[in-house]
Amino acid sequence: MNLEKQIYHRKSARNYLDGEIDMDIINDFMSTVKTLDESINYHYEILTLDEVNTRIGWKAPYYLALYAENEDLALENIGFVFQQLSLYLQSIDIGSCWVGMASPKKKDKDFVIAIAFGKSDDKSRDADSFKRKKLADISDYEDEKLIPAQLAPSAMNSQPWFFKHCDDGIDVYQVKQNILKRKLLNDWNHIDMGIALAHMYLSNIDTFEFFKKTSFDELKGYTYTGSVKI
């Protein structure tokens, strides 16, 4: 299944239509999804609107509640895994949106974030409508291979990623937000990093590799997330 083309038309859906969805579609896709690291634990549950508390003005008929244990790269893995699902849903005419201000009415301590989804006519757009930083602002040089990551969604459109090319691939960094933004965006930005990595994977399925180094360049204002080969 080639989901790369969905990256260039992806839109966070906020207008939903009535209509039931066969949830086996989601479960079947999730049985084949790629993770950043197979040892990272996560799970999800599918909820209806009446099972969710939400503080946003629009509503969706269904929500995915995403859970992860407190371990290294757990949040990045959530973004990586479920952005693949989000793009898959778009490919079959189901809209979705990452939602930081919604949670299950009954949740456990490992709850991370929710994804709203449902049938929608508000799920795609042209690539030139994306409001994104220039490639030169998110990388040490303008590399068109990074366009899929450049187009990734992020909390408050914060676009927290930076890419540094090196001999064995590309080192990936996350911006250190100021104190005020850190309180709001810190966990979400870790998820955002995983979403950007998912776009890099889907654009380079045959060559993508994610790994962590013990030795890497320290960049002022950034923390090291990991490295990729694409």
Secondary structure, DSSP 8 states (H G I E B T S, - for coil): ---HHHHTTB------------THHHHHHHTT---S-TT--EEEEEEEGGGEEE-SSS--SEEEEEEE-SSTTHHHHHHHHHHHHHHHHHHTTEEEEEETTEEESS--TTEEEEEEEEE-S--B--GGG-----HHHHBSS--GGGHHHHT---GGG---EEEEEETTEEEEEEE---HHHHHHHHHHHHHHHHHHHHHHHHHSTTT-EEE--SS----TTEEEEEEEE-
